[in-house]
Amino acid sequence: MIRIGNVWGRNIQFTIFGESHGAAVGFALSGLPAGFAVDWDGVRAQMARRAPSGEAHSTARREPDELEVLSGYFGGHTTGSPLAAIIRNADARSGDYEPRFLRPGHADLPLYYKFGGFADYRGGGHSSGRLTAPLVAAGAIAGQYLAGMGITVAARAVSIGGYSDASGMADVIAQARADGDSVGGVIECRAGGVPPGLGDPFFDSIESAVAGMMFSIPAVKAVEFGEGFRFAGMRGSEANDPIGVSGGIIAPETNRSGGANGGITNGAELVFRVAIRPTPTIAAPQRTADTKRAESVLHSFGGRHDVCVAPRAVPAVEGGAALVLLDAALAHQSIYGKGIAP
């Protein structure tokens, strides 16, 4: 029997469900300590950052993204039972999609093989960026809990289409739209106040956990920490972060490693970047397969899609990082007590 792995986490368990054009998408968050008061306005503000903005880069699909809490919250606080919520889909236009033609660069081809043609193809189904809505909501809750520990998480798009200035980003997006094409970008995320000691060596390293979560976000194709790929051209004397003592605290004096060594946070700011690929579904004709006739064809795809996903992916990167850090912080707390408790 083929199953989809949609549960993540060790100390907290994050479950995500739904399809792009189904009745709703949603999440369940288990392991969140009881007695935590969620700032729902803050959660809605994060979700608004993910929603289409009406700007040149975003889709014309408009979803209200109203969060309906089903369980785990009562009397203004978490109860300790799974916190579950759904976000209903209200603006799906399924007629734009047909399973006959596979979209190049999208999940259509691997899903076709994995599920034998039974996967929900509308808008990408369970593989759609629509699933980042519950990720952002759950991540916003995790971020609020982390704030009580003194940990902050913030991300931003640092380049789009190779341009890092606002005018260049706007121009490259406008040109891609005019060409019926799309463009990618780079998002940088920084987590401050992260205590040393989070994460483990090897398979449960903090980098492994962050990277695994980031690659769960549709369109992410690369992750780097600190100097990342630039390390390959350095000597050790350039790459190493000197260690010093200030006010009785031992800490790195620079942060080329991005806040972690040996899979464990070192007390410096956690810094990583993700590469967002251009949106696969574009208006320009592309070579693909006609699965009904079993032949190659040139086909143009319809639908409402982002010219550039990167701006709307920023809160998803923040939310994913917050979930990872909360999971790691709760493990740290269970070992060392409440030194970083809210």
N, C-alpha and C positions, 0 to 999 in steps of 0.2 A: 504494500500500500504506500502510495506517495503522499507525503505530508509536507506542509509548509512550516518552516521554523519561524514562529512569530512571537516567541517569548525570550526575553533577554534579562540578564542580571543574576547576581548571586545573593546579595544582602537585601536588595529590592528586586522585584520581578516586574518588568514592564512588558505588557502584552498589547499588541496592536492588531486591529482587525478592520475589515470592510474593503470595499472596492470603490474606485473612482465614480462609477455611475450606479452603485447600489443604493440602498435606502439610506445608509449612513456609514461613517467611519468612526472609530472610537478606540479607547484604550482602557486598560485596567492596570493600576499601580498597586502592587502588594508589597508589604514590608515597610510602608511609610509609618513612622511612629505615631501613636495616638496623641490627640491633644494639640495638633498643629492647626493654627488658624490660617487658612489660605486667603490671600488677597485676590479675589476673583476678578476685580477690575484690572489688576496687574496682569493676570492671565489673559484677559481679553485684549489688553494692550499689546501683548506679545503676538497674539493671533492676528491682530490687525496689521502688524508688520509683515506677516507672511501672506496676507490676503492680496489679491490683485489691486494695484494702486491706480489704474487708469492711465499710467504713464506708458511711454513708447515700448518699454521692454516687456510689459506684462500681458497676460491673457485677458480676453474679453469676458471670460467666465466669471460670474459674480455670485459668490456664495455668502450667505449671512454669517456662517460659522458660529452659530449659537451653541454654546456648550450646555448639554443636559446631563447633570450629575445623577447617576443612578444608584450609587451605593457608596458607603465608606465615609460619608460626611453627614454629621448631625449636630444640631445645636451650635453651629459655628466653628466646629473643629473636626479633624479627622478622627475616626473611631477606632482605627487599628485594623479594620477589615479592608479588603481590597477597595480602593477608590476607583470607581468605574464611571465612565462618561461617554456619551456619543455626540457626534456632530452630524446632523442630517444633511444630506445632499439635496439641494433645491434647484440647481441650475444646470443639470446635466443635459447634454444634447447628444444622445446616443446614436442618432442617425448619421453623424459625421464619421462613424467607424464601421468598417466591414472586415471580417476575419480573412477574407479572400486574399488581400494584399498585405504582406508583412512590411512593416516600417523599418527601413535600414537604421541601424544604430539603436533601435529601441529593444525592449524585452520581448517583442512579438515572436522572433525566431526561436530563442531558447524556450519560451513558454510553450510554443507550438510542439516542440519535441518533448519537453518534460511532462506535459499534461495531455498529450495526444489530441489537442484541439478542443479540450473542454474548459480551458481557462477563460475567465471573463475578459474579453478583448476590448471592451468599451473603455476608452480613455486610459488604457493600460491596466485596468482592473486593480488587483492588489499590488502591482508594481508601480503604480502611478505616484507622482509627486503629491497627489491629493492626500496620501497617507502621512505627509509631513504635518498636516493640521493637528492630528492627535499627538504627534511627537512634540510639536511646539507647545501644546497645552500641558502635557505631562512634564516637559522640560522646564516650563515656566514655574510649575509647582516645586520641582526639585531645586530650581535656582533660588526661589524664595527661602527654602529650608537652608540652603547653603549660605545665604546672606546672613542668617542667624549665627552661623559658624565663622563669619568674617571672610567668606570666600565669595568672590565676584567673578562673573563670566561675561565677556563682551566680545562680539565679533563684528567685522565690517568687510565690505568688498574692497579689496586693495587694488584690483585691476580688472578690467573687462576688455576682452579682445586685444590684450597687450597694452592697453592704455591705462595709466594710473591717475590721470587728471580728469576732473568732472566733465570738461568740454569734450575731451577725447573719447571718454566712455559714451557720452550722449551721441556723438557723431558716428561711432562705429555701430552702435545699436540701430540708429536711424538708417544707415546704409544697408545693414543686414535685413532690416524689415523691408526696405525698398526692393531688395534683391530676392525676396521670398525665402530668406535664409535665416540663420541664427548664429549666435556667438557665445563663447564661454567666458569664464572669469576665475579669479582667485579670491578666496575668502580667508582672512586671518582671524584667529581666535586667541584671546588672551585671558587667562584665569589668574587673578591676583589673590593673595592671602592664602594660597594653598600651602598647608604645612608639610614639612619634610616627612617622608615615611609612607606616603600613600602608594599602593601598588606592590607588586611582587616581582621577583626575578623570572625570567623566561616567559612561560605561556600566559601568565596573568599580569604581565607588566602594564604599567599605566599607559604606555604608548600602544600596546596591543589592544587594550580596552577602548581607548579613544579612537584608534584607527578602525577597529571593528565597527564601532558605532557610526563613524563618519561614512564608511563604505556602505552602510545600510541606508544612507540618504540617496535617493535616486539622483543621478547625474554626477556624483562624486567619483573621480577616476584616479586621484593621487592624494597622498597625505604626506607632509613632512613636518618635522619638529626642529625648532631652532634654526640652525643654518642648513639643515636638510641636505639636499643634493650637493650643496656647495662644499660640504665636508670632503667629498671625493677629491677635490682639488687642493686640499690643505695639508699642511704638516701637523703633527701632533702639537707642536709648540704654538701653532696658530689656533688649533681647534679647541684645546683644553681651556676650561674656565678656572683661573686662579682661585684659590680658596683663602679667605681672610677671616679675621675676627674683629667684630665691631660691637661695642657694648656688651661684650661677653657672649655674643652669638656667632657661631661658626657658620659661614655661608659662602656661596660662590660670589666672586667679585664682578664677573660678567655673566652673560647668559647665552652663550652660543649653543648650548645643549638644549635650550628650550624648556628648562625646568625639571629635567629628569635625567638620571644616570642609572644604569643597571636595572631599568624597569621601575624605578622608585623615584618619587618626587624628591627634589633636593632643597626645597625651600624657596627657590627662585620662582618667578612668574612662569606659569606653564604657557608656552607659545607654540602654536602649530598653524599650518596653512593647508587648505584643501583646494584642489583644482576641480572646477565645475565644467563639464563638457558642454558644447553647444547643444541646445535642445534638438533631439533627433527628428521630431516631426516638423517638417518644413514644407512650404508651398512649392518650392522649386522641384521640378521633375527629378525622380531618382530611379535608378535601376533596382528592381526588386523581383520577387517571385509571385506569380499568380498560382496560389495553391490549388485552385479548382482545375486549372488546365495543366499544371505542372510545367510551366514555362517561364522564362525570364521576360520581363516587360519593363517599360518606362512608365512610371505612374506618379501622379501628383496627389498629395494627401491634403484633405481638408481638416476642419476642426479649429478650435481656439487654443492657441499655445503661446507660451512666453517666447519672445525673441531671445531673451537672456534670462536664465533661471537664477543666476547668482544673487541679484538683489533680494529676491524673495526667499532664498535659501539661507540667508544670514541668521534669522531666528531659529531655523532648524539646526544649524551648526551649534548655536548657543545652547539650545535645548538638549541636544544629544550630549554635548560636553558636560552639561549640568547633571544629567542622569548618571554619567560615568563617574563624575567626581563625588556625587552623593553616595553611590554604591561603595566607592573606595573609602570615603570618609566614615561611613557607618561601620565598615570592617575595622578601620583604625580605632574608632571610638570603642568598639567592643574589646579591643586589646588593651588600650591605654586609658580607658575610663572616659570621663566627660571633659577632657581638656579642650575639645573643639566643639562641644555641644552648644546648641542655641540657648 
